[in-house]
Amino acid sequence: MERPNNMMSPDHPSNNGTNDTIAAFLSQENLHDCLPCICICVMAFIYALVQAIRTCNGQWDSMVASMLLALAVVYFGLLRFMKGDTSYAVASSKERGAAWLLLLAATAIPFLFSTSASELPHNTAITLFAIACMLFFHGWKAALWMSPAFIIFCLFVPMREQFILMISYPLRLISTALSVWVLKLLQIDINYHLTTITLKDAAQIVITDACSGIQQLEAMLLIGYLIIHLQPKPFVWSLCHYLFLLPIIILSNSVRIILTILLYKVIGPAVLDNTWHTTLGYCLVFACSILIWYAGLLFPAESSATSTTENAQPSDIPPANHESTHE
C-alpha cells in the first residue's frame, strides 16, 4: 500500500504560518540574535526564583500570579523575535552609550544608600542592570518591552510583602468608603472608621489585607494582560484598556464587601468563614475578567489591514506586477 501523504496542500495552510515562524526563530541567525535576550531573562528568572524561595515561607501560591505575568511578558517579547520584529535589531551606538550610563547609575545606587536597611536600593540596582543589558544588546524598544518582566523578577518578587502592604491600605480605604456609601443608600444603619465597619448591633467587620482585593489584583494583572493580547489594538489603546483594571478591581471588591455585609445580616458570623470568603474571591476574579473583556470593546481595534501587513512573512507578500508596455 502507498504511504499516505500527511503534507497539507498549499490551499490549506497549517496554523497560519506558525510552523514557519517557529522554524525561522530556531534558525541559527535568529537564535544568535536573540541569545543575549534569552540569557538576561533566564538570569532574572533564576534570581526571582531564589528570592521567592527565601521570602515565600512555604506559601508558593502567593508568588504564582506575579511570576506567570513576568513569564508572559517574556513570552510575548520572544514572539517579536520569531516574527522578525525590527525593534529588536542590534542597538545603536547612542543606545549603547545610554546603557553604560544606566549601568553606572545601577552601580552607584547601592553606595549612595549603603546605610539603608531596606532591600530596595539593592534590588533597584539589579533591575536597572538587567534593563541596561537589554538596552545594550537590543536597543531601547526591546528594553522598554522587557522592563515590566525585570521589575517583577528583580524588584517586586524579592519585596512582595512590602509592596503588598503599601498598595493594599489605599485599596482598603477606598473599598470601605465606597461600600458604606452604597449601603447607606440602601437605608442600612452602618458607619466606618478607616477600614473598620460598624453595624447597628455594634458588630464590627475589619477590612484586612485579604479583603482589599490585592490578591485578586495580582491575578487580574495576569488575566488582563492575556486578554489584551487576545484583543489586538494600537499600543495607546491597549495601555488605556489595561489601566481599566484598577477601577474594575476596586468596584468589584466593593461589591464583594457589600454582599458580605448583607449576608452577615442574614447568616451571621458564619459568612466570615474562610469558605465564604474564598468563594466570593473567586466570584470577584470571574466578574473582573468579564468586565475587562467587555471594557476592550470601548476602544478601537487594530485594523485588519495593519495586522495583516505586520504579521505577513516575506514569502507571503506577492511580487510586484511589472507589466511591459507595447506600443
C-alpha positions as CSV (number, residue, x, y, z in Angstrom):
1,M,0.0,0.0,0.0
2,E,1.1,3.5,-0.7
3,R,2.1,5.5,2.4
4,P,-0.4,8.4,3.0
5,N,0.9,11.8,2.5
6,N,0.4,14.0,5.6
7,M,1.6,17.1,3.9
8,M,-1.1,19.7,3.5
9,S,-1.7,21.3,0.2
10,P,-0.9,24.9,-0.4
11,D,-4.7,25.6,-0.3
12,H,-4.8,24.5,3.3
13,P,-2.0,26.4,5.2
14,S,-1.1,24.9,8.6
15,N,-1.7,27.0,11.7
16,N,-1.5,30.3,9.8
17,G,2.2,30.1,9.3
18,T,3.0,29.3,12.9
19,N,5.3,26.4,11.9
20,D,7.2,28.7,9.5
21,T,7.5,31.3,12.2
22,I,8.9,28.9,14.8
23,A,11.3,27.4,12.2
24,A,12.5,30.9,11.4
25,F,13.1,31.6,15.1
26,L,15.0,28.4,15.5
27,S,17.3,29.2,12.6
28,Q,20.9,29.8,13.5
29,E,20.8,33.5,12.7
30,N,17.7,34.3,14.8
31,L,18.9,32.3,17.8
32,H,22.2,34.1,17.6
33,D,20.4,37.5,17.5
34,C,18.1,36.7,20.5
35,L,20.6,34.8,22.6
36,P,21.5,37.9,24.8
37,C,17.8,38.5,25.5
38,I,17.3,34.8,26.5
39,C,20.3,34.8,28.8
40,I,19.2,38.1,30.5
41,C,15.7,36.8,31.0
42,V,16.9,33.4,32.4
43,M,19.2,35.1,34.9
44,A,16.4,37.4,36.0
45,F,14.1,34.5,36.4
46,I,16.6,32.5,38.4
47,Y,17.2,35.5,40.7
48,A,13.4,35.8,41.2
49,L,13.1,32.1,41.9
50,V,15.8,32.2,44.6
51,Q,14.2,35.3,46.2
52,A,10.8,33.6,46.1
53,I,12.1,30.6,47.9
54,R,13.7,32.9,50.5
55,T,10.7,35.0,51.2
56,C,7.5,33.0,50.5
57,N,7.6,30.9,53.8
58,G,6.1,27.9,52.0
59,Q,3.2,29.9,50.5
60,W,4.0,29.4,46.9
61,D,0.6,30.4,45.7
62,S,1.3,34.0,46.7
63,M,4.1,34.2,44.1
64,V,2.5,32.3,41.2
65,A,0.4,35.1,39.6
66,S,3.3,37.6,39.5
67,M,5.8,35.1,38.2
68,L,3.4,34.0,35.5
69,L,2.8,37.6,34.5
70,A,6.6,38.2,34.1
71,L,6.9,35.0,32.1
72,A,4.0,36.1,29.8
73,V,5.8,39.4,29.1
74,V,9.0,37.4,28.2
75,Y,7.0,35.1,26.0
76,F,5.3,37.8,24.0
77,G,8.7,39.6,23.8
78,L,10.3,36.5,22.3
79,L,7.4,36.3,19.8
80,R,8.6,39.5,18.4
81,F,11.9,37.8,17.6
82,M,10.0,35.0,16.0
83,K,8.2,37.4,13.8
84,G,11.4,39.2,12.9
85,D,10.4,42.5,14.6
86,T,12.9,45.2,13.7
87,S,12.5,46.8,17.1
88,Y,14.8,44.0,18.4
89,A,17.6,44.9,16.0
90,V,21.2,45.5,17.2
91,A,21.4,48.5,19.4
92,S,22.9,51.7,18.0
93,S,26.0,53.4,19.4
94,K,23.8,56.0,21.2
95,E,21.7,53.3,22.8
96,R,24.8,51.5,24.0
97,G,26.1,54.8,25.4
98,A,22.8,55.2,27.3
99,A,23.1,51.6,28.5
100,W,26.5,52.4,30.0
101,L,25.1,55.4,31.8
102,L,22.2,53.3,33.2
103,L,24.8,50.7,34.3
104,L,26.7,53.4,36.1
105,A,23.6,54.5,37.9
106,A,22.9,50.9,38.9
107,T,26.4,50.6,40.3
108,A,26.1,53.9,42.2
109,I,22.7,53.3,43.9
110,P,23.9,50.7,46.5
111,F,26.8,53.0,47.5
112,L,24.6,56.1,47.8
113,F,22.1,54.2,50.0
114,S,24.6,52.0,51.8
115,T,23.2,53.0,55.2
116,S,19.6,52.0,54.3
117,A,18.3,48.9,56.0
118,S,15.8,48.3,53.1
119,E,16.5,45.9,50.3
120,L,15.0,48.5,47.8
121,P,18.4,50.1,46.7
122,H,20.0,46.6,46.1
123,N,17.0,45.3,44.1
124,T,16.6,48.5,42.2
125,A,20.3,48.3,41.1
126,I,19.8,44.7,39.9
127,T,16.7,45.8,38.0
128,L,18.5,48.6,36.3
129,F,21.4,46.3,35.5
130,A,19.1,43.9,33.6
131,I,17.4,46.8,31.7
132,A,20.8,48.2,30.8
133,C,21.9,44.9,29.4
134,M,18.8,44.6,27.3
135,L,19.3,48.2,26.1
136,F,23.0,47.5,25.2
137,F,22.3,44.4,23.1
138,H,18.8,45.1,21.6
139,G,18.0,48.8,21.8
140,W,15.5,50.9,23.7
141,K,12.3,49.3,22.3
142,A,13.3,45.9,23.5
143,A,14.4,47.3,26.8
144,L,11.1,49.1,27.3
145,W,9.2,46.0,26.3
146,M,11.0,43.7,28.7
147,S,11.2,46.2,31.6
148,P,7.9,45.0,33.3
149,A,9.3,41.5,33.5
150,F,12.6,42.7,35.0
151,I,10.7,44.9,37.5
152,I,8.6,41.9,38.6
153,F,11.5,39.4,38.7
154,C,14.1,41.6,40.3
155,L,12.1,44.2,42.4
156,F,8.6,43.1,43.1
157,V,9.1,39.4,43.9
158,P,12.0,39.9,46.4
159,M,10.0,42.7,48.2
160,R,6.5,41.5,47.6
161,E,5.3,41.8,51.2
162,Q,6.4,45.4,51.4
163,F,4.7,46.3,48.2
164,I,1.5,44.5,49.2
165,L,1.3,46.4,52.4
166,M,2.0,49.7,50.6
167,I,-0.7,49.1,47.9
168,S,-3.4,47.3,50.0
169,Y,-4.1,50.0,52.5
170,P,-5.3,52.6,50.0
171,L,-7.3,49.9,48.3
172,R,-8.9,49.0,51.6
173,L,-9.7,52.7,52.4
174,I,-11.4,53.2,49.0
175,S,-13.3,49.9,49.0
176,T,-14.5,50.5,52.6
177,A,-15.8,54.1,51.9
178,L,-17.5,53.1,48.7
179,S,-19.2,50.1,50.3
180,V,-20.5,52.0,53.2
181,W,-21.8,54.8,50.9
182,V,-23.7,52.3,48.8
183,L,-25.1,50.5,51.9
184,K,-26.3,53.9,53.4
185,L,-28.2,54.5,50.1
186,L,-30.0,51.2,50.9
187,Q,-31.1,52.6,54.2
188,I,-28.8,50.4,56.3
189,D,-27.6,51.8,59.5
190,I,-23.8,51.5,59.2
191,N,-20.7,53.5,59.9
192,Y,-17.0,53.2,59.3
193,H,-13.7,54.5,60.6
194,L,-10.7,54.0,58.3
195,T,-11.0,50.2,57.4
196,T,-13.4,49.2,60.2
197,I,-17.1,48.9,59.5
198,T,-19.5,49.1,62.5
199,L,-23.1,47.7,62.1
200,K,-26.2,48.7,64.0
201,D,-25.8,45.9,66.6
202,A,-22.3,47.2,67.3
203,A,-20.7,44.3,65.4
204,Q,-17.5,45.3,63.7
205,I,-16.1,44.0,60.4
206,V,-12.4,44.8,59.8
207,I,-11.4,45.0,56.1
208,T,-8.0,43.3,56.2
209,D,-5.3,42.9,53.5
210,A,-7.1,39.7,52.3
211,C,-10.3,41.8,51.8
212,S,-8.6,44.6,50.0
213,G,-8.6,42.9,46.6
214,I,-4.8,42.9,46.4
215,Q,-4.6,39.1,45.9
216,Q,-7.1,39.4,43.1
217,L,-5.2,42.4,41.7
218,E,-2.1,40.2,41.0
219,A,-4.3,37.5,39.3
220,M,-6.1,40.1,37.3
221,L,-2.9,41.8,36.1
222,L,-2.1,38.4,34.5
223,I,-5.6,37.7,33.1
224,G,-5.9,41.3,31.9
225,Y,-2.5,41.1,30.1
226,L,-3.6,37.9,28.3
227,I,-7.0,39.4,27.4
228,I,-5.3,42.5,25.9
229,H,-3.2,40.3,23.6
230,L,-6.4,38.5,22.6
231,Q,-7.9,41.8,21.6
232,P,-5.2,43.5,19.4
233,K,-5.3,47.3,19.5
234,P,-2.8,50.1,18.9
235,F,-0.4,50.5,21.9
236,V,-2.0,53.6,23.3
237,W,-5.5,52.0,23.4
238,S,-4.1,48.7,24.8
239,L,-2.5,50.7,27.6
240,C,-5.8,52.5,28.4
241,H,-7.6,49.2,28.3
242,Y,-5.1,47.8,30.8
243,L,-5.4,50.8,33.1
244,F,-9.1,49.9,33.4
245,L,-8.1,47.1,35.7
246,L,-7.7,49.2,38.8
247,P,-11.2,50.8,38.8
248,I,-12.7,47.4,37.9
249,I,-10.9,45.8,40.8
250,I,-12.0,48.5,43.3
251,L,-15.6,48.4,42.1
252,S,-15.8,44.6,42.2
253,N,-14.2,44.4,45.6
254,S,-16.6,47.0,46.9
255,V,-19.5,44.8,45.7
256,R,-17.9,41.8,47.5
257,I,-17.8,43.7,50.7
258,I,-21.4,44.8,50.3
259,L,-22.5,41.2,49.7
260,T,-20.5,40.1,52.7
261,I,-22.3,42.6,55.0
262,L,-25.7,41.8,53.6
263,L,-25.1,38.1,54.1
264,Y,-23.8,38.8,57.6
265,K,-27.2,40.3,58.4
266,V,-28.9,37.1,57.2
267,I,-26.5,34.3,58.0
268,G,-24.5,35.9,60.8
269,P,-20.7,35.5,61.6
270,A,-20.6,32.3,59.5
271,V,-20.3,34.4,56.4
272,L,-16.8,35.5,57.6
273,D,-15.5,31.9,57.5
274,N,-12.8,31.0,55.0
275,T,-15.2,29.1,52.7
276,W,-17.5,32.1,52.1
277,H,-14.5,34.4,51.8
278,T,-12.7,32.2,49.2
279,T,-15.9,31.7,47.2
280,L,-16.6,35.4,47.0
281,G,-12.9,35.9,46.0
282,Y,-13.3,33.5,43.0
283,C,-16.5,35.3,42.0
284,L,-14.6,38.6,42.1
285,V,-12.0,37.3,39.7
286,F,-14.6,35.9,37.4
287,A,-16.6,39.2,37.4
288,C,-13.4,41.3,36.8
289,S,-12.4,39.0,33.9
290,I,-15.8,39.6,32.2
291,L,-15.7,43.3,32.8
292,I,-12.2,43.7,31.5
293,W,-13.1,41.7,28.4
294,Y,-16.1,43.9,27.6
295,A,-14.1,47.0,28.5
296,G,-12.0,46.3,25.5
297,L,-15.0,46.9,23.2
298,L,-14.8,50.6,24.2
299,F,-11.5,51.0,22.4
300,P,-10.9,50.9,18.6
301,A,-9.5,47.5,17.5
302,E,-6.4,47.2,15.3
303,S,-7.3,47.4,11.7
304,S,-7.2,44.1,9.8
305,A,-5.1,45.6,7.1
306,T,-2.4,46.8,9.5
307,S,-2.4,43.5,11.4
308,T,-2.1,41.5,8.1
309,T,0.8,43.7,7.0
310,E,2.7,43.4,10.3
311,N,2.2,39.6,10.6
312,A,2.9,38.8,7.0
313,Q,6.0,36.7,6.3
314,P,8.3,37.8,3.4
315,S,7.1,34.8,1.4
316,D,3.5,35.9,1.9
317,I,4.0,39.2,0.1
318,P,3.1,39.0,-3.6
319,P,5.8,40.1,-6.0
320,A,5.2,43.4,-7.8
321,N,3.4,43.0,-11.1
322,H,5.7,44.5,-13.8
323,E,3.8,44.8,-17.0
324,S,5.6,45.6,-20.2
325,T,4.1,48.3,-22.3
326,H,3.6,47.5,-26.0
327,E,3.1,50.3,-28.5
